Amino acid sequence: MSEDNDEVSDLRFKRVLLKISGEALMGTSEYGIHMPTCLKFAEEIAAARELGAEICLVIGGGNIFRGLAGAANGMERSQADSMGMMATIMNALAMQSALETIGVQTRVQSGIRMDEICEPFIRRRAIRHMEKGRVVIFAAGTGNPYFTTDTGAALRAAEMHCDAMMKGTQVDGVYSADPKSNPDAVRYDTLTYQDVLARDLRVMDASAVSLMRDTNIPIVVFSLHNKGALQDVLTGKGPSTIISGK
Ligand code: GTP
């Protein structure tokens, strides 16, 4: 068996969708896109790809515009959500740029047609891109208002037949209480979809968790802040909380 195949067999999940919040791209800034932070995430993704993982990405848009906040300020909700979806396209293009800077092949596919700047979402084509080792970045959520990028991520993970949805957050899993304010908070190693929904643990939107439950795709909550974190969780070494049916 080749060295490559050995590495692939070490992977706990081969094809994954990585969900990153838009705010994570702000890095130390208060707004917008911090390219050194995008590059840091790009390096994490490149390292995970070298292990043989097939990776697709969904990035939120909250660092630029949040549909809900726009609606709260009096904007019509669908209109505000359209602006939020456009924010996710900006983030997708920034991450594409960061990944390509370090030599990772990428394709951006958008749920809203923007043919001059990226491909439209075509499921079978996206799968082909991933099989060829390209990182596919899905932009514009589901392409519809009233949905979040969490739900968009769950939908794409299901459509791509991903083995897991990796949710990169500020902390390394789901805790019994806020670990920043409560030193007694403990991290759960595993939870069921039902635990998350019934106890309203707010890991992701309920609709995203339900879709992952219906399609039986585990959600892996981990921190993207430590170097090598994505590689570690993909090989079952790093701290995380795995949400599944069992
Ligand atoms: P293979 O045919 O599998 O090699 O995939 P490919 O993506 O390289 O093929 P294609 O020749 O279709 O695409 C070449 C480049 O054009 C890639 O960078 C695509 O992302 C880009 N591209 C393809 N379709 C569109 C589109 O509708 N809009 C934009 N803006 N770019 C596109």
Boltz pocket constraint, residues with backbone or C-beta under 6 A from the ligand:
constraints:
  - pocket:
      binder: B
      contacts: [[A, 106], [A, 107], [A, 108], [A, 114], [A, 115], [A, 116], [A, 117], [A, 118], [A, 119], [A, 120], [A, 128], [A, 132]]
      max_distance: 6.0
